[in-house]
Amino acid sequence: MPLVEGRALEKQGVLEAAKMMLVSARTAPKTGGVDDILTGMVDGDEIEPLAKAMDDIGDERGIDGFHRDAKNVRDSDAVVVIGVRGSKKYALDCGACGYNTCDEFEKAEKIEGLDFIGPTCLFKALDLGIALGSAVKTAGVLNVDNRIMYRIGAAAVRLRMLPEATVIMGIALSAKGKNIYYDRIWPPPKK
């Protein structure tokens, strides 16, 4: 029987874990049982365009953290992206979005900010947070190193990775001898 090198199998394991993370995000509790979560995964050659977009944003804004996180993404085995259709209303009229009613919120002009599209329904944002928490819990249970990164989300929105999402966060995944996301330097070194 030929020996299959462990590193190749470990990468396959990370991809299987990423799939389970998508399941966890999908089955996470949602406000009123309404599911506006969107999910996806990139690996292999698809990681580079994401990291490049992060570098581009870092160059444009002069924010070194985008470069540090782009390096982390390049060193990752896979990246999970989770977003939400945050411009949909929940119909509670709570006012947390800045409008008096959900109808006002839904009629409001949708504005593309530097990274995300707003305004965002608070309850949809909470749903995104719960989905992210469920996904990283699954990664932790499966012993896959991970880190939620805002900057991945900003690049994912720019690349329209989840076209209907108004807000996206990314989760970098790795299986190495040491967690590459744990002791990152802050502030990040200049490029």
N, CA, C and O atoms as a DFTB+ gen file, in Angstrom:
764 C
 N C O
     1  1       0.853      -1.174       0.000
     2  2       0.000       0.000       0.000
     3  2       0.895       1.231       0.000
     4  3       1.783       1.347       0.845
     5  1       0.673       2.166      -0.948
     6  2       1.512       3.373      -0.984
     7  2       1.156       4.314       0.167
     8  3       0.002       4.415       0.584
     9  1       2.168       4.984       0.655
    10  2       1.983       5.963       1.724
    11  2       1.512       7.284       1.117
    12  3       2.109       7.778       0.160
    13  1       0.461       7.843       1.664
    14  2      -0.001       9.175       1.260
    15  2       0.578      10.155       2.266
    16  3       0.382      10.017       3.474
    17  1       1.292      11.144       1.751
    18  2       1.961      12.123       2.607
    19  2       0.944      12.859       3.468
    20  3      -0.115      13.259       2.985
    21  1       1.268      13.034       4.735
    22  2       0.349      13.605       5.708
    23  2      -0.119      15.008       5.391
    24  3      -1.295      15.317       5.584
    25  1       0.769      15.874       4.906
    26  2       0.385      17.270       4.658
    27  2      -0.759      17.363       3.649
    28  3      -1.665      18.181       3.814
    29  1      -0.724      16.533       2.609
    30  2      -1.801      16.546       1.612
    31  2      -3.130      16.160       2.261
    32  3      -4.163      16.769       1.980
    33  1      -3.100      15.157       3.120
    34  2      -4.322      14.734       3.803
    35  2      -4.797      15.792       4.793
    36  3      -6.001      15.980       4.971
    37  1      -3.857      16.485       5.438
    38  2      -4.230      17.553       6.374
    39  2      -4.957      18.678       5.635
    40  3      -5.951      19.208       6.131
    41  1      -4.464      19.040       4.454
    42  2      -5.148      20.075       3.660
    43  2      -6.548      19.610       3.282
    44  3      -7.497      20.391       3.327
    45  1      -6.678      18.336       2.910
    46  2      -8.005      17.794       2.611
    47  2      -8.901      17.881       3.844
    48  3     -10.093      18.173       3.745
    49  1      -8.304      17.622       5.004
    50  2      -9.061      17.722       6.254
    51  2      -9.556      19.134       6.512
    52  3     -10.679      19.325       6.978
    53  1      -8.720      20.128       6.211
    54  2      -9.144      21.520       6.365
    55  2     -10.324      21.818       5.440
    56  3     -11.272      22.492       5.844
    57  1     -10.271      21.323       4.209
    58  2     -11.376      21.547       3.277
    59  2     -12.657      20.881       3.761
    60  3     -13.740      21.448       3.619
    61  1     -12.544      19.691       4.328
    62  2     -13.726      19.032       4.885
    63  2     -14.257      19.815       6.077
    64  3     -15.470      19.946       6.245
    65  1     -13.353      20.338       6.907
    66  2     -13.776      21.169       8.039
    67  2     -14.481      22.421       7.549
    68  3     -15.485      22.835       8.128
    69  1     -13.960      23.034       6.476
    70  2     -14.586      24.240       5.918
    71  2     -16.018      23.934       5.476
    72  3     -16.922      24.743       5.685
    73  1     -16.217      22.788       4.876
    74  2     -17.573      22.405       4.464
    75  2     -18.490      22.270       5.672
    76  3     -19.648      22.686       5.629
    77  1     -17.972      21.688       6.748
    78  2     -18.774      21.552       7.958
    79  2     -19.056      22.918       8.586
    80  3     -20.112      23.121       9.186
    81  1     -18.112      23.853       8.447
    82  2     -18.335      25.213       8.940
    83  2     -19.481      25.873       8.194
    84  3     -20.278      26.597       8.793
    85  1     -19.573      25.628       6.882
    86  2     -20.678      26.175       6.104
    87  2     -22.013      25.600       6.581
    88  3     -23.018      26.308       6.635
    89  1     -22.011      24.322       6.924
    90  2     -23.219      23.705       7.477
    91  2     -23.579      24.375       8.803
    92  3     -24.744      24.683       9.053
    93  1     -22.569      24.600       9.651
    94  2     -22.826      25.240      10.947
    95  2     -23.390      26.641      10.776
    96  3     -24.301      27.034      11.505
    97  1     -22.861      27.400       9.823
    98  2     -23.378      28.742       9.570
    99  2     -24.820      28.677       9.075
   100  3     -25.658      29.490       9.466
   101  1     -25.097      27.712       8.221
   102  2     -26.453      27.574       7.673
   103  2     -27.450      27.208       8.755
   104  3     -28.563      27.734       8.768
   105  1     -27.082      26.327       9.655
   106  2     -28.036      25.840      10.652
   107  2     -28.042      26.673      11.929
   108  3     -28.806      26.381      12.849
   109  1     -27.209      27.697      12.001
   110  2     -27.205      28.583      13.171
   111  2     -28.571      29.255      13.299
   112  3     -29.239      29.498      12.294
   113  1     -28.988      29.556      14.526
   114  2     -30.293      30.226      14.707
   115  2     -30.352      31.555      13.962
   116  3     -29.360      32.281      13.895
   117  1     -31.503      31.867      13.412
   118  2     -31.726      33.110      12.677
   119  2     -32.928      33.825      13.279
   120  3     -33.872      33.186      13.744
   121  1     -32.888      35.137      13.266
   122  2     -33.988      35.947      13.777
   123  2     -35.279      35.591      13.054
   124  3     -35.356      35.660      11.827
   125  1     -36.277      35.214      13.818
   126  2     -37.579      34.888      13.240
   127  2     -37.549      33.709      12.292
   128  3     -38.514      33.479      11.564
   129  1     -36.461      32.955      12.286
   130  2     -36.357      31.805      11.395
   131  2     -36.157      32.173       9.933
   132  3     -36.314      31.325       9.055
   133  1     -35.806      33.447       9.659
   134  2     -35.620      33.896       8.281
   135  2     -34.129      33.866       7.958
   136  3     -33.333      34.551       8.600
   137  1     -33.762      33.074       6.967
   138  2     -32.353      32.845       6.651
   139  2     -31.893      33.758       5.517
   140  3     -32.258      33.554       4.360
   141  1     -31.089      34.768       5.859
   142  2     -30.484      35.654       4.861
   143  2     -28.966      35.542       4.874
   144  3     -28.270      36.469       4.461
   145  1     -28.451      34.409       5.348
   146  2     -27.009      34.158       5.389
   147  2     -26.565      33.584       4.044
   148  3     -27.267      32.777       3.434
   149  1     -25.400      34.012       3.600
   150  2     -24.782      33.518       2.367
   151  2     -23.395      32.992       2.717
   152  3     -22.708      33.572       3.558
   153  1     -22.981      31.910       2.086
   154  2     -21.694      31.302       2.435
   155  2     -20.914      30.895       1.193
   156  3     -21.480      30.721       0.113
   157  1     -19.619      30.748       1.366
   158  2     -18.754      30.258       0.303
   159  2     -17.391      29.904       0.854
   160  3     -17.105      30.129       2.031
   161  1     -16.546      29.345      -0.008
   162  2     -15.210      28.928       0.399
   163  2     -14.261      29.099      -0.777
   164  3     -14.632      28.860      -1.926
   165  1     -13.040      29.514      -0.482
   166  2     -11.996      29.549      -1.506
   167  2     -10.795      28.765      -1.001
   168  3     -10.507      28.728       0.195
   169  1     -10.101      28.140      -1.947
   170  2      -8.866      27.431      -1.615
   171  2      -7.995      27.406      -2.864
   172  3      -8.405      27.877      -3.925
   173  1      -6.822      26.867      -2.737
   174  2      -5.921      26.715      -3.874
   175  2      -5.633      28.033      -4.566
   176  3      -5.364      29.041      -3.913
   177  1      -5.691      28.024      -5.884
   178  2      -5.384      29.206      -6.688
   179  2      -6.367      30.347      -6.481
   180  3      -6.058      31.493      -6.805
   181  1      -7.542      30.051      -5.947
   182  2      -8.560      31.091      -5.740
   183  2      -8.230      31.994      -4.550
   184  3      -8.840      33.050      -4.382
   185  1      -7.274      31.583      -3.734
   186  2      -6.888      32.396      -2.573
   187  2      -6.128      33.649      -3.011
   188  3      -6.303      34.709      -2.410
   189  1      -5.304      33.552      -4.026
   190  2      -4.460      34.681      -4.435
   191  2      -5.246      35.928      -4.839
   192  3      -4.880      37.020      -4.404
   193  1      -6.319      35.828      -5.656
   194  2      -7.063      37.045      -5.973
   195  2      -7.645      37.740      -4.735
   196  3      -7.719      38.967      -4.680
   197  1      -8.051      36.948      -3.757
   198  2      -8.568      37.510      -2.509
   199  2      -7.458      38.253      -1.760
   200  3      -7.657      39.379      -1.305
   201  1      -6.300      37.620      -1.637
   202  2      -5.167      38.263      -0.952
   203  2      -4.711      39.510      -1.705
   204  3      -4.361      40.515      -1.087
   205  1      -4.714      39.448      -3.028
   206  2      -4.312      40.616      -3.818
   207  2      -5.271      41.780      -3.601
   208  3      -4.843      42.927      -3.474
   209  1      -6.572      41.484      -3.559
   210  2      -7.559      42.541      -3.301
   211  2      -7.324      43.166      -1.933
   212  3      -7.493      44.374      -1.766
   213  1      -6.935      42.354      -0.952
   214  2      -6.622      42.886       0.377
   215  2      -5.399      43.795       0.310
   216  3      -5.381      44.864       0.920
   217  1      -4.371      43.367      -0.436
   218  2      -3.182      44.212      -0.611
   219  2      -3.538      45.518      -1.315
   220  3      -3.046      46.583      -0.941
   221  1      -4.386      45.435      -2.328
   222  2      -4.792      46.638      -3.065
   223  2      -5.483      47.639      -2.134
   224  3      -5.203      48.836      -2.184
   225  1      -6.381      47.143      -1.292
   226  2      -7.075      48.028      -0.349
   227  2      -6.063      48.638       0.623
   228  3      -6.135      49.825       0.939
   229  1      -5.129      47.825       1.091
   230  2      -4.099      48.337       1.985
   231  2      -3.276      49.439       1.345
   232  3      -2.964      50.442       1.988
   233  1      -2.921      49.252       0.068
   234  2      -2.164      50.281      -0.662
   235  2      -2.989      51.559      -0.812
   236  3      -2.488      52.660      -0.586
   237  1      -4.250      51.405      -1.194
   238  2      -5.117      52.563      -1.417
   239  2      -5.320      53.386      -0.153
   240  3      -5.362      54.616      -0.197
   241  1      -5.446      52.691       0.972
   242  2      -5.784      53.382       2.224
   243  2      -4.587      53.617       3.135
   244  3      -4.690      54.316       4.144
   245  1      -3.457      53.031       2.775
   246  2      -2.291      53.156       3.642
   247  2      -2.475      52.446       4.977
   248  3      -1.989      52.912       6.007
   249  1      -3.176      51.319       4.955
   250  2      -3.435      50.547       6.175
   251  2      -2.643      49.247       6.100
   252  3      -2.981      48.346       5.332
   253  1      -1.595      49.161       6.898
   254  2      -0.711      47.994       6.859
   255  2      -1.398      46.701       7.298
   256  3      -0.969      45.614       6.908
   257  1      -2.459      46.805       8.104
   258  2      -3.161      45.607       8.552
   259  2      -3.707      44.779       7.399
   260  3      -3.798      43.556       7.503
   261  1      -4.071      45.436       6.298
   262  2      -4.543      44.677       5.136
   263  2      -3.417      43.812       4.569
   264  3      -3.665      42.691       4.127
   265  1      -2.187      44.321       4.578
   266  2      -1.054      43.542       4.065
   267  2      -0.733      42.363       4.991
   268  3      -0.469      41.251       4.533
   269  1      -0.761      42.631       6.304
   270  2      -0.507      41.549       7.259
   271  2      -1.538      40.442       7.092
   272  3      -1.192      39.261       7.062
   273  1      -2.812      40.830       6.984
   274  2      -3.864      39.830       6.849
   275  2      -3.810      39.132       5.491
   276  3      -4.149      37.953       5.394
   277  1      -3.389      39.842       4.441
   278  2      -3.237      39.215       3.120
   279  2      -2.174      38.115       3.179
   280  3      -2.326      37.058       2.568
   281  1      -1.104      38.377       3.918
   282  2      -0.068      37.338       4.096
   283  2      -0.663      36.127       4.809
   284  3      -0.423      34.987       4.411
   285  1      -1.445      36.377       5.871
   286  2      -2.102      35.273       6.568
   287  2      -2.990      34.479       5.606
   288  3      -3.007      33.249       5.653
   289  1      -3.715      35.166       4.749
   290  2      -4.603      34.489       3.793
   291  2      -3.776      33.639       2.835
   292  3      -4.134      32.496       2.549
   293  1      -2.673      34.192       2.340
   294  2      -1.810      33.412       1.422
   295  2      -1.249      32.169       2.103
   296  3      -1.037      31.148       1.448
   297  1      -1.008      32.243       3.402
   298  2      -0.460      31.115       4.149
   299  2      -1.536      30.137       4.611
   300  3      -1.223      29.123       5.235
   301  1      -2.793      30.429       4.314
   302  2      -3.913      29.601       4.756
   303  2      -4.192      28.474       3.774
   304  3      -3.843      28.550       2.596
   305  1      -4.824      27.434       4.282
   306  2      -5.226      26.306       3.441
   307  2      -6.558      26.565       2.747
   308  3      -6.817      26.027       1.670
   309  1      -7.396      27.383       3.358
   310  2      -8.705      27.723       2.793
   311  2      -9.227      28.958       3.512
   312  3      -8.744      29.325       4.583
   313  1     -10.219      29.587       2.902
   314  2     -10.894      30.726       3.517
   315  2     -12.392      30.536       3.331
   316  3     -12.868      30.298       2.221
   317  1     -13.121      30.642       4.422
   318  2     -14.577      30.607       4.391
   319  2     -15.064      32.049       4.410
   320  3     -14.552      32.865       5.176
   321  1     -16.042      32.367       3.578
   322  2     -16.668      33.683       3.607
   323  2     -18.138      33.509       3.981
   324  3     -18.834      32.636       3.461
   325  1     -18.583      34.359       4.891
   326  2     -19.975      34.324       5.345
   327  2     -20.497      35.753       5.295
   328  3     -19.899      36.669       5.859
   329  1     -21.610      35.922       4.618
   330  2     -22.208      37.238       4.495
   331  2     -23.685      37.202       4.819
   332  3     -24.255      36.158       5.135
   333  1     -24.292      38.386       4.730
   334  2     -25.720      38.499       5.032
   335  2     -26.357      39.519       4.098
   336  3     -25.725      40.488       3.678
   337  1     -27.612      39.276       3.790
   338  2     -28.419      40.270       3.079
   339  2     -28.940      41.237       4.137
   340  3     -30.081      41.126       4.586
   341  1     -28.100      42.178       4.527
   342  2     -28.424      43.061       5.648
   343  2     -29.394      44.164       5.325
   344  3     -29.844      44.874       6.223
   345  1     -29.728      44.325       4.053
   346  2     -30.651      45.388       3.680
   347  2     -32.110      44.925       3.736
   348  3     -33.022      45.701       3.450
   349  1     -32.321      43.681       4.100
   350  2     -33.693      43.187       4.247
   351  2     -34.193      43.506       5.651
   352  3     -33.426      43.456       6.614
   353  1     -35.438      43.823       5.764
   354  2     -35.994      44.196       7.068
   355  2     -36.458      42.969       7.842
   356  3     -36.743      41.916       7.272
   357  1     -36.524      43.140       9.161
   358  2     -37.078      42.087      10.003
   359  2     -38.523      42.406      10.405
   360  3     -39.256      41.513      10.829
   361  1     -38.932      43.662      10.277
   362  2     -40.303      44.107      10.565
   363  2     -40.608      44.162      12.051
   364  3     -41.674      43.733      12.494
   365  1     -39.667      44.690      12.815
   366  2     -39.878      44.872      14.253
   367  2     -40.033      46.354      14.606
   368  3     -40.511      46.689      15.690
   369  1     -39.630      47.236      13.692
   370  2     -39.676      48.684      13.923
   371  2     -38.897      49.095      15.175
   372  3     -39.359      49.936      15.946
   373  1     -37.721      48.506      15.376
   374  2     -36.942      48.791      16.589
   375  2     -36.165      50.103      16.505
   376  3     -35.866      50.707      17.535
   377  1     -35.836      50.549      15.303
   378  2     -35.113      51.800      15.116
   379  2     -33.605      51.690      15.219
   380  3     -32.920      52.700      15.060
   381  1     -33.061      50.523      15.475
   382  2     -31.608      50.377      15.630
   383  2     -30.841      50.717      14.353
   384  3     -29.659      51.054      14.420
   385  1     -31.483      50.635      13.210
   386  2     -30.847      50.951      11.930
   387  2     -30.761      52.453      11.687
   388  3     -30.086      52.902      10.761
   389  1     -31.449      53.225      12.523
   390  2     -31.469      54.668      12.354
   391  2     -32.748      55.193      11.728
   392  3     -32.891      56.400      11.535
   393  1     -33.666      54.316      11.414
   394  2     -34.947      54.714      10.842
   395  2     -36.057      54.393      11.826
   396  3     -35.929      53.477      12.639
   397  1     -37.148      55.145      11.753
   398  2     -38.250      54.954      12.697
   399  2     -38.968      53.631      12.506
   400  3     -39.403      53.001      13.470
   401  1     -39.089      53.218      11.252
   402  2     -39.805      51.974      10.969
   403  2     -39.002      51.132       9.990
   404  3     -38.108      51.630       9.305
   405  1     -39.330      49.869       9.936
   406  2     -38.685      48.971       8.976
   407  2     -39.043      49.354       7.548
   408  3     -38.233      49.176       6.638
   409  1     -40.238      49.875       7.343
   410  2     -40.604      50.313       5.993
   411  2     -39.711      51.471       5.551
   412  3     -39.276      51.509       4.400
   413  1     -39.430      52.431       6.469
   414  2     -38.510      53.527       6.140
   415  2     -37.130      52.978       5.823
   416  3     -36.484      53.410       4.869
   417  1     -36.681      52.024       6.627
   418  2     -35.377      51.385       6.410
   419  2     -35.323      50.743       5.031
   420  3     -34.355      50.925       4.293
   421  1     -36.357      49.996       4.686
   422  2     -36.353      49.264       3.425
   423  2     -36.405      50.212       2.217
   424  3     -35.881      49.884       1.152
   425  1     -37.033      51.381       2.376
   426  2     -37.117      52.358       1.290
   427  2     -35.873      53.242       1.206
   428  3     -35.668      53.927       0.205
   429  1     -35.051      53.230       2.238
   430  2     -33.863      54.089       2.277
   431  2     -32.897      53.728       1.153
   432  3     -32.793      52.571       0.747
   433  1     -32.194      54.749       0.661
   434  2     -31.186      54.526      -0.367
   435  2     -30.079      53.644       0.203
   436  3     -29.582      53.890       1.302
   437  1     -29.704      52.632      -0.540
   438  2     -28.605      51.755      -0.128
   439  2     -27.304      52.401      -0.592
   440  3     -27.142      52.716      -1.771
   441  1     -26.395      52.591       0.331
   442  2     -25.158      53.306       0.059
   443  2     -23.979      52.352       0.186
   444  3     -23.837      51.649       1.187
   445  1     -23.131      52.336      -0.847
   446  2     -21.907      51.539      -0.783
   447  2     -20.864      52.324      -0.030
   448  3     -20.402      53.363      -0.501
   449  1     -20.488      51.839       1.135
   450  2     -19.397      52.435       1.885
   451  2     -18.078      51.923       1.338
   452  3     -18.045      51.276       0.292
   453  1     -17.005      52.208       2.034
   454  2     -15.704      51.710       1.587
   455  2     -15.671      50.190       1.544
   456  3     -15.041      49.600       0.667
   457  1     -16.353      49.558       2.495
   458  2     -16.280      48.099       2.582
   459  2     -17.623      47.394       2.443
   460  3     -17.699      46.319       1.849
   461  1     -18.673      47.982       2.980
   462  2     -19.955      47.307       3.019
   463  2     -21.060      48.222       2.500
   464  3     -20.826      49.399       2.224
   465  1     -22.252      47.676       2.373
   466  2     -23.408      48.409       1.882
   467  2     -24.367      48.601       3.048
   468  3     -24.687      47.645       3.755
   469  1     -24.818      49.809       3.246
   470  2     -25.698      50.095       4.371
   471  2     -26.896      50.905       3.938
   472  3     -26.971      51.312       2.779
   473  1     -27.812      51.145       4.808
   474  2     -27.815      50.739       6.209
   475  2     -28.047      49.234       6.339
   476  3     -28.453      48.560       5.393
   477  1     -27.777      48.740       7.534
   478  2     -27.919      47.312       7.824
   479  2     -28.906      47.120       8.968
   480  3     -28.855      47.832       9.971
   481  1     -29.794      46.162       8.809
   482  2     -30.716      45.787       9.874
   483  2     -29.912      45.150      11.017
   484  3     -29.126      44.229      10.796
   485  1     -30.116      45.644      12.217
   486  2     -29.394      45.118      13.378
   487  2     -29.590      43.610      13.528
   488  3     -28.650      42.886      13.854
   489  1     -30.793      43.150      13.291
   490  2     -31.058      41.724      13.491
   491  2     -30.372      40.866      12.434
   492  3     -29.972      39.738      12.723
   493  1     -30.229      41.380      11.218
   494  2     -29.478      40.651      10.188
   495  2     -27.994      40.620      10.562
   496  3     -27.324      39.608      10.356
   497  1     -27.476      41.731      11.113
   498  2     -26.085      41.753      11.563
   499  2     -25.875      40.768      12.712
   500  3     -24.843      40.099      12.775
   501  1     -26.836      40.678      13.609
   502  2     -26.741      39.693      14.693
   503  2     -26.740      38.277      14.131
   504  3     -25.986      37.420      14.593
   505  1     -27.586      38.034      13.134
   506  2     -27.608      36.710      12.497
   507  2     -26.244      36.361      11.907
   508  3     -25.787      35.222      12.004
   509  1     -25.598      37.360      11.294
   510  2     -24.252      37.136      10.748
   511  2     -23.291      36.763      11.868
   512  3     -22.506      35.826      11.722
   513  1     -23.342      37.473      12.969
   514  2     -22.458      37.172      14.097
   515  2     -22.681      35.773      14.656
   516  3     -21.726      35.071      14.988
   517  1     -23.935      35.375      14.759
   518  2     -24.242      34.032      15.264
   519  2     -23.734      32.973      14.293
   520  3     -23.188      31.955      14.717
   521  1     -23.909      33.207      12.985
   522  2     -23.416      32.258      11.981
   523  2     -21.895      32.151      12.038
   524  3     -21.343      31.055      11.937
   525  1     -21.217      33.289      12.199
   526  2     -19.755      33.262      12.324
   527  2     -19.325      32.486      13.559
   528  3     -18.408      31.667      13.496
   529  1     -19.984      32.742      14.677
   530  2     -19.659      32.022      15.910
   531  2     -19.863      30.522      15.778
   532  3     -19.047      29.732      16.252
   533  1     -20.960      30.134      15.131
   534  2     -21.213      28.703      14.922
   535  2     -20.142      28.080      14.038
   536  3     -19.696      26.960      14.289
   537  1     -19.727      28.815      12.994
   538  2     -18.715      28.289      12.070
   539  2     -17.368      28.108      12.772
   540  3     -16.735      27.062      12.630
   541  1     -16.925      29.114      13.524
   542  2     -15.611      28.984      14.168
   543  2     -15.648      27.988      15.320
   544  3     -14.622      27.399      15.662
   545  1     -16.813      27.793      15.919
   546  2     -16.952      26.736      16.926
   547  2     -16.677      25.388      16.294
   548  3     -15.984      24.550      16.872
   549  1     -17.224      25.179      15.103
   550  2     -16.999      23.921      14.394
   551  2     -15.525      23.753      14.055
   552  3     -14.971      22.667      14.222
   553  1     -14.883      24.818      13.578
   554  2     -13.443      24.736      13.280
   555  2     -12.665      24.365      14.532
   556  3     -11.760      23.532      14.483
   557  1     -13.017      24.982      15.649
   558  2     -12.320      24.684      16.902
   559  2     -12.504      23.242      17.342
   560  3     -11.552      22.592      17.774
   561  1     -13.729      22.743      17.233
   562  2     -14.008      21.354      17.603
   563  2     -13.181      20.407      16.739
   564  3     -12.741      19.356      17.205
   565  1     -12.968      20.787      15.464
   566  2     -12.209      19.945      14.534
   567  2     -10.709      20.254      14.552
   568  3      -9.957      19.733      13.728
   569  1     -10.275      21.103      15.492
   570  2      -8.855      21.443      15.676
   571  2      -8.234      22.123      14.465
   572  3      -7.051      21.930      14.184
   573  1      -9.022      22.918      13.745
   574  2      -8.506      23.692      12.629
   575  2      -8.295      25.126      13.116
   576  3      -9.229      25.768      13.596
   577  1      -7.066      25.620      12.989
   578  2      -6.773      26.993      13.386
   579  2      -7.556      27.941      12.496
   580  3      -7.691      27.711      11.294
   581  1      -8.071      29.008      13.090
   582  2      -8.915      29.921      12.331
   583  2      -8.898      31.308      12.931
   584  3      -8.539      31.496      14.094
   585  1      -9.291      32.273      12.125
   586  2      -9.439      33.646      12.593
   587  2     -10.453      34.359      11.714
   588  3     -10.360      34.335      10.487
   589  1     -11.426      34.994      12.363
   590  2     -12.378      35.835      11.636
   591  2     -11.657      37.130      11.295
   592  3     -11.015      37.732      12.155
   593  1     -11.763      37.561      10.032
   594  2     -11.090      38.782       9.593
   595  2     -12.044      39.690       8.822
   596  3     -12.602      39.319       7.789
   597  1     -12.204      40.879       9.360
   598  2     -12.961      41.942       8.691
   599  2     -12.367      42.237       7.323
   600  3     -13.099      42.416       6.350
   601  1     -11.043      42.287       7.248
   602  2     -10.373      42.694       6.006
   603  2     -10.607      41.700       4.869
   604  3     -10.656      42.097       3.705
   605  1     -10.750      40.430       5.190
   606  2     -11.131      39.448       4.162
   607  2     -12.508      39.820       3.624
   608  3     -12.743      39.789       2.416
   609  1     -13.406      40.170       4.524
   610  2     -14.758      40.540       4.121
   611  2     -14.779      41.744       3.204
   612  3     -15.520      41.770       2.221
   613  1     -13.960      42.751       3.525
   614  2     -13.899      43.949       2.686
   615  2     -13.457      43.585       1.269
   616  3     -14.023      44.076       0.293
   617  1     -12.446      42.726       1.161
   618  2     -11.972      42.294      -0.160
   619  2     -13.017      41.423      -0.855
   620  3     -13.198      41.526      -2.068
   621  1     -13.703      40.572      -0.102
   622  2     -14.724      39.697      -0.686
   623  2     -15.883      40.511      -1.260
   624  3     -16.429      40.163      -2.307
   625  1     -16.264      41.609      -0.567
   626  2     -17.317      42.469      -1.105
   627  2     -16.826      43.128      -2.392
   628  3     -17.553      43.190      -3.384
   629  1     -15.590      43.616      -2.369
   630  2     -15.028      44.258      -3.569
   631  2     -15.035      43.299      -4.751
   632  3     -15.322      43.703      -5.878
   633  1     -14.722      42.032      -4.503
   634  2     -14.679      41.020      -5.562
   635  2     -16.058      40.441      -5.888
   636  3     -16.192      39.614      -6.790
   637  1     -17.079      40.882      -5.151
   638  2     -18.457      40.396      -5.339
   639  2     -18.525      38.873      -5.204
   640  3     -19.193      38.192      -5.981
   641  1     -17.819      38.363      -4.201
   642  2     -17.787      36.913      -4.005
   643  2     -19.167      36.358      -3.643
   644  3     -19.536      35.269      -4.082
   645  1     -19.917      37.103      -2.851
   646  2     -21.286      36.733      -2.519
   647  2     -22.149      37.918      -2.957
   648  3     -22.429      38.797      -2.142
   649  1     -22.573      37.963      -4.215
   650  2     -23.149      39.177      -4.806
   651  2     -24.328      39.791      -4.054
   652  3     -24.502      41.009      -4.090
   653  1     -25.129      38.993      -3.383
   654  2     -26.289      39.535      -2.668
   655  2     -25.947      40.043      -1.273
   656  3     -26.773      40.700      -0.639
   657  1     -24.751      39.753      -0.787
   658  2     -24.385      40.134       0.580
   659  2     -24.064      41.617       0.664
   660  3     -23.415      42.175      -0.222
   661  1     -24.521      42.245       1.727
   662  2     -24.193      43.647       1.985
   663  2     -23.045      43.759       2.988
   664  3     -22.350      44.774       3.039
   665  1     -22.857      42.726       3.769
   666  2     -21.747      42.640       4.722
   667  2     -21.190      41.224       4.641
   668  3     -21.948      40.254       4.626
   669  1     -19.870      41.107       4.588
   670  2     -19.203      39.791       4.553
   671  2     -18.048      39.813       5.547
   672  3     -17.370      40.828       5.698
   673  1     -17.833      38.710       6.209
   674  2     -16.638      38.477       7.013
   675  2     -15.973      37.219       6.477
   676  3     -16.633      36.356       5.898
   677  1     -14.653      37.117       6.673
   678  2     -13.925      35.945       6.215
   679  2     -13.296      35.218       7.383
   680  3     -12.960      35.820       8.403
   681  1     -13.142      33.928       7.220
   682  2     -12.487      33.101       8.241
   683  2     -11.354      32.347       7.555
   684  3     -11.586      31.448       6.746
   685  1     -10.130      32.727       7.892
   686  2      -8.953      32.037       7.360
   687  2      -8.758      30.738       8.137
   688  3      -8.977      30.690       9.347
   689  1      -8.344      29.681       7.426
   690  2      -8.192      28.344       8.030
   691  2      -6.817      27.775       7.730
   692  3      -6.290      27.916       6.627
   693  1      -6.254      27.131       8.734
   694  2      -4.912      26.583       8.585
   695  2      -4.734      25.376       9.490
   696  3      -5.336      25.289      10.561
   697  1      -3.899      24.449       9.044
   698  2      -3.473      23.319       9.874
   699  2      -1.966      23.221       9.727
   700  3      -1.455      22.574       8.812
   701  1      -1.278      23.860      10.621
   702  2       0.187      23.858      10.621
   703  2       0.654      23.427      12.015
   704  3      -0.164      23.187      12.904
   705  1       1.935      23.335      12.192
   706  2       2.474      22.948      13.495
   707  2       2.261      24.003      14.567
   708  3       2.347      23.712      15.760
   709  1       1.980      25.247      14.135
   710  2       1.731      26.354      15.050
   711  2       0.641      27.227      14.441
   712  3       0.599      27.420      13.226
   713  1      -0.235      27.750      15.283
   714  2      -1.323      28.600      14.814
   715  2      -0.748      29.890      14.222
   716  3      -0.165      30.694      14.949
   717  1      -0.906      30.093      12.919
   718  2      -0.328      31.261      12.242
   719  2      -1.103      32.540      12.518
   720  3      -0.637      33.624      12.169
   721  1      -2.272      32.439      13.137
   722  2      -3.093      33.618      13.405
   723  2      -2.954      34.110      14.851
   724  3      -3.516      35.145      15.208
   725  1      -2.216      33.377      15.677
   726  2      -2.223      33.640      17.110
   727  2      -1.389      34.845      17.533
   728  3      -1.898      35.730      18.222
   729  1      -0.148      34.895      17.144
   730  2       0.734      35.951      17.660
   731  2       1.183      36.903      16.558
   732  3       2.368      37.202      16.412
   733  1       0.214      37.365      15.794
   734  2       0.507      38.312      14.724
   735  2       1.001      39.621      15.333
   736  3       0.585      40.002      16.427
   737  1       1.872      40.289      14.633
   738  2       2.469      41.525      15.126
   739  2       1.479      42.678      14.954
   740  3       0.859      42.821      13.900
   741  1       1.334      43.509      16.013
   742  2       0.526      44.721      15.904
   743  2       1.286      45.877      16.512
   744  3       1.778      45.739      17.632
   745  1       1.409      46.991      15.853
   746  2       0.930      47.172      14.494
   747  2       1.765      46.355      13.525
   748  3       2.926      46.046      13.795
   749  1       1.154      46.003      12.376
   750  2       1.872      45.168      11.418
   751  2       3.081      45.901      10.843
   752  3       3.082      47.129      10.765
   753  1       4.104      45.158      10.444
   754  2       5.283      45.791       9.864
   755  2       4.944      46.449       8.532
   756  3       4.019      46.030       7.836
   757  1       5.701      47.478       8.188
   758  2       5.499      48.163       6.901
   759  2       5.803      47.189       5.774
   760  3       6.664      46.321       5.911
   761  1       5.097      47.335       4.664
   762  2       5.274      46.442       3.517
   763  2       6.617      46.697       2.864
   764  3       6.958      46.044       1.877
